Amino acid sequence: MKSVVPGVYQWSVFNEEKGLNFNGLYLQCQGGPLLVDPPALKSEEVAEIQGLGVPKFIYLTNKHHTRASAEHRERWGAKLLVPEDDRALMEIPVDGTFSDGELIAGDLEAINLPDSKTPGECAFYWRGKKILILGDAIIGKADGLALLPDEKFKDPHLARQGLRVLQGLEYDRLLLGDGEGIDADAARKVEAFIDSVAPQNP
C-alpha cells in the first residue's frame, strides 16, 4: 500500500475495462481503523493491514463501490456501512447506514452529492488532514479530472450542479475511488473543474 500521509494508505487494482485504477483506502481514524470503497487485496497487503490494525468498519461512497467489501467484512468481522439513501439498492447485506453531515469515526464528514449517479453518492471530508475523498462524483483520467458519461445520470445537468456542495471546502489532497487524485492545491483545481462543467446560471 502507498502511504499518502500519516494514517492514510491507498492501494489500487487496475480495471482493464475502464482503463484506470480502482482505489481503496485504509484510514486510521479516532474511532478506529476503517476501509473506504475497498477493492481486492493481495496477500502482502492483507498482512500490512493486519500489522497496522484490523479495520473495524468499511464505508462506501455509493452502492456501486461495493467491490470486495463482502470479502473484507468476512475476513475481519468489520461492519459495512453505506449511505442511507443507497441502502435499498444494496445487493449484499449491510450493517448500518450514515447520513449527510454525519461525522464518521470522529474524523470524516459525510457530504451527500445531490442528483448524482445514485441517490446516496457522498464525499468524505477529513478536515484535520485537509483531504477530500470522492467515489464516482469525479474520476481521474490521464489528462485530468473528468465526469462519468451523461447516461449514468438521471439528469446530467443537475448532477453537475450538485458538485457545488463541494465548493468552499479547504483541502490540499483529493483522493478518488477511480483514477488518479491530486496531491497538492486540490481544492483550487477541483473548484476550477466544477466551474468548467457546471457554470453558474446567468
C-alpha positions as CSV (number, residue, x, y, z in Angstrom):
1,M,0.0,0.0,0.0
2,K,1.0,3.6,-0.6
3,S,1.3,5.9,2.4
4,V,-0.4,9.2,1.4
5,V,0.1,11.0,4.7
6,P,0.4,9.5,8.3
7,G,-2.7,7.4,8.9
8,V,-3.8,7.3,5.3
9,Y,-2.9,4.5,3.0
10,Q,-4.1,3.7,-0.5
11,W,-4.0,0.5,-2.7
12,S,-5.1,0.1,-6.3
13,V,-6.4,-2.6,-8.7
14,F,-6.2,-1.8,-12.4
15,N,-9.5,-2.2,-14.2
16,E,-9.0,-3.2,-17.8
17,E,-12.5,-2.3,-19.0
18,K,-12.3,1.3,-17.6
19,G,-8.6,1.7,-18.2
20,L,-7.9,3.1,-14.8
21,N,-7.2,2.2,-11.2
22,F,-9.9,1.3,-8.7
23,N,-8.6,2.6,-5.4
24,G,-9.2,1.6,-1.8
25,L,-8.3,3.5,1.4
26,Y,-7.2,2.3,4.8
27,L,-7.7,5.2,7.3
28,Q,-6.6,5.3,10.9
29,C,-9.3,7.5,12.4
30,Q,-10.0,8.5,16.0
31,G,-12.9,5.9,16.1
32,G,-10.6,3.1,14.8
33,P,-9.2,1.8,11.5
34,L,-11.6,1.7,8.6
35,L,-11.7,1.0,4.9
36,V,-13.3,3.1,2.1
37,D,-14.5,1.6,-1.2
38,P,-12.1,-1.4,-0.9
39,P,-11.2,-3.5,-3.9
40,A,-9.4,-6.8,-3.6
41,L,-6.2,-7.1,-1.6
42,K,-3.1,-9.1,-2.3
43,S,-1.8,-11.3,0.5
44,E,1.0,-8.9,1.3
45,E,-1.5,-6.0,1.6
46,V,-3.6,-8.1,3.9
47,A,-0.6,-8.7,6.1
48,E,0.3,-5.0,6.0
49,I,-3.2,-4.0,7.2
50,Q,-3.2,-6.6,9.9
51,G,0.1,-5.1,11.1
52,L,-1.3,-1.6,11.1
53,G,-4.5,-2.6,12.9
54,V,-7.5,-4.6,11.7
55,P,-10.3,-2.4,10.3
56,K,-13.4,-2.1,12.4
57,F,-15.6,-0.6,9.7
58,I,-16.0,-0.5,5.9
59,Y,-17.6,2.6,4.4
60,L,-18.8,3.0,0.9
61,T,-19.2,6.3,-1.0
62,N,-22.0,4.7,-3.1
63,K,-23.6,1.3,-3.8
64,H,-21.5,0.7,-6.9
65,H,-18.3,0.7,-4.9
66,T,-19.1,-2.5,-3.1
67,R,-16.1,-4.1,-4.7
68,A,-14.5,-6.7,-2.4
69,S,-16.4,-5.4,0.7
70,A,-18.1,-8.7,1.5
71,E,-14.8,-10.5,1.4
72,H,-13.1,-8.0,3.8
73,R,-16.2,-7.9,6.1
74,E,-16.0,-11.7,6.5
75,R,-12.2,-11.7,6.9
76,W,-12.1,-9.1,9.7
77,G,-15.6,-9.0,11.1
78,A,-15.8,-5.3,10.1
79,K,-19.2,-3.6,9.9
80,L,-20.2,-2.5,6.5
81,L,-21.9,0.9,6.4
82,V,-23.4,2.6,3.3
83,P,-25.2,5.9,2.5
84,E,-28.7,5.8,3.9
85,D,-30.2,6.7,0.5
86,D,-28.4,3.8,-1.1
87,R,-29.4,1.1,1.4
88,A,-32.4,-0.1,-0.5
89,L,-30.2,-0.5,-3.6
90,M,-27.6,-2.8,-2.0
91,E,-27.2,-6.3,-3.3
92,I,-25.2,-7.6,-0.3
93,P,-26.1,-7.4,3.5
94,V,-25.0,-4.2,5.3
95,D,-24.7,-3.5,9.0
96,G,-25.8,0.1,9.0
97,T,-26.0,3.5,7.3
98,F,-24.9,7.0,7.6
99,S,-26.4,10.3,6.5
100,D,-25.4,13.7,5.1
101,G,-23.5,15.7,7.6
102,E,-22.7,12.8,9.9
103,L,-19.3,12.7,11.4
104,I,-17.8,9.2,10.8
105,A,-15.2,7.7,13.2
106,G,-14.6,11.1,14.8
107,D,-12.9,12.5,11.6
108,L,-14.8,12.1,8.4
109,E,-17.7,14.4,7.5
110,A,-20.1,12.7,5.1
111,I,-21.3,15.1,2.3
112,N,-24.2,14.0,0.1
113,L,-23.9,14.9,-3.6
114,P,-27.4,15.6,-4.9
115,D,-28.7,14.2,-8.2
116,S,-25.6,12.0,-8.7
117,K,-25.3,8.5,-10.1
118,T,-27.0,7.0,-7.0
119,P,-29.2,8.9,-4.5
120,G,-26.7,8.3,-1.7
121,E,-23.5,9.3,-3.5
122,C,-21.3,11.0,-1.0
123,A,-17.9,12.5,-0.3
124,F,-15.8,12.1,2.9
125,Y,-14.1,15.3,4.1
126,W,-11.3,14.9,6.6
127,R,-10.9,18.5,7.8
128,G,-7.9,17.7,10.1
129,K,-5.8,16.2,7.3
130,K,-7.1,18.5,4.6
131,I,-8.3,15.6,2.4
132,L,-11.4,15.2,0.3
133,I,-12.4,11.6,-0.7
134,L,-14.8,11.0,-3.7
135,G,-16.3,7.9,-5.1
136,D,-18.0,8.4,-8.5
137,A,-18.7,12.1,-8.4
138,I,-15.4,12.9,-10.1
139,I,-12.9,10.5,-11.7
140,G,-9.3,10.9,-12.6
141,K,-8.1,10.2,-16.1
142,A,-4.6,10.6,-17.6
143,D,-5.4,14.0,-18.9
144,G,-7.0,15.3,-15.7
145,L,-10.3,15.3,-13.8
146,A,-13.5,14.0,-15.6
147,L,-17.1,13.0,-15.0
148,L,-18.8,9.8,-15.8
149,P,-20.8,9.7,-19.1
150,D,-24.1,11.5,-19.1
151,E,-26.0,8.3,-19.5
152,K,-25.0,7.4,-15.9
153,F,-27.2,10.2,-14.5
154,K,-30.9,10.7,-14.5
155,D,-30.3,14.4,-15.1
156,P,-26.7,15.2,-16.1
157,H,-27.2,19.0,-15.6
158,L,-28.5,18.6,-12.1
159,A,-25.7,16.1,-11.3
160,R,-23.1,18.7,-12.4
161,Q,-24.7,21.4,-10.3
162,G,-24.8,19.1,-7.4
163,L,-21.0,19.2,-7.3
164,R,-21.2,22.7,-6.0
165,V,-21.8,21.4,-2.5
166,L,-18.0,20.7,-2.5
167,Q,-17.1,24.3,-3.1
168,G,-15.8,26.3,-0.2
169,L,-14.1,23.3,1.5
170,E,-10.5,23.6,2.4
171,Y,-8.2,20.7,1.5
172,D,-4.9,20.0,-0.1
173,R,-5.4,16.4,-1.4
174,L,-8.1,14.8,-3.5
175,L,-8.4,11.0,-3.2
176,L,-10.5,9.3,-5.8
177,G,-12.2,5.9,-5.9
178,D,-11.5,5.7,-9.7
179,G,-8.3,7.0,-11.3
180,E,-5.6,9.4,-10.1
181,G,-6.2,12.0,-7.5
182,I,-4.4,15.3,-6.8
183,D,-1.6,15.6,-4.3
184,A,-1.4,19.4,-3.9
185,D,-3.6,22.5,-4.3
186,A,-6.5,20.2,-4.8
187,A,-9.4,22.5,-3.7
188,R,-8.5,25.2,-6.2
189,K,-8.2,22.7,-9.0
190,V,-11.5,21.0,-8.2
191,E,-13.3,24.3,-7.9
192,A,-12.0,25.3,-11.3
193,F,-13.1,21.9,-12.7
194,I,-16.6,22.3,-11.2
195,D,-16.9,25.8,-12.7
196,S,-16.0,24.4,-16.1
197,V,-18.6,21.6,-16.1
198,A,-21.3,23.4,-14.1
199,P,-21.2,27.1,-14.9
200,Q,-23.4,29.3,-12.8
201,N,-26.8,30.2,-14.3
202,P,-26.8,33.7,-15.7
